[in-house]
C-alpha cells in the first residue's frame, strides 16, 4: 500500500509562462506538505499528458491517485474533458484507484489570493471606498461558471469596494476595457483590475491589454503560486479522500 498521490491537472498553454507558474505552484504544495507526492499533468499543449503520468504512476506501483483539476469553475474541462480522460485511464489501469477532486472555486482562499495580488499591486484598505474593481475571468459559456463569477463579484462588493463588476476575456461580454470605461463613466475615481486566472497566457494577456487600453489605475497579477492557493489545493486533496457522508474531523 502506498500513500495517495496528488495529480494536479492544468489546462496547458503554448505560453511557457503558464507551465512555469503551474510548476511553481505545485512546488509550493510540496513544500507545504512534505512527504506528499505531487505530480503535474496537462490536458494539452504541454507535457506530460494526464494518461502518461497515470501510466507511469501505475507502473511504479501507486495504488491511489487524487486527480485535482487546476480550474476555478466547473465548466467544460471539469465536467467533460477531465472525467473522460480519467474514465479511459481507469479502464486501462484497473489496479489504480483514481478519484477526481473538486475544482478550486469558489473559495474564501481564492478571494484571499485576489486580495494579496491587489495589495501587491498597490491597493490599500483606505483606497477601497473610492475604487471600483473589475473581476476579470477567462470566460465560459457554462451557466454554472458564469453564476459563480457573478456571486464572487457580489461577495467582494461587500468587502469595501465602491463597485465590483465581472468581465470576461472570452466567450462572453463585457470585456475588461468595457467595464473599466463603464466605471469611469459612472464617476468612479479609481479602477483596479484583478485577473481571476491562475497562470499567464493568451487570455490573461488579453485582460492586461484591456486594462491598459482603458486606463485602469491598477492591474493585479494572476493568482499564481500564492500560499493561499497552495493551501486550497491541499484542502481539495483532503476533501477528495474523505468518503461521502464522512466528516474531515471524524
Order of alpha helices (4+ residues) and beta strands (2+ residues): beta-alpha-beta-alpha-beta-alpha-beta-alpha-beta-alpha-beta-alpha-beta-alpha-beta-alpha
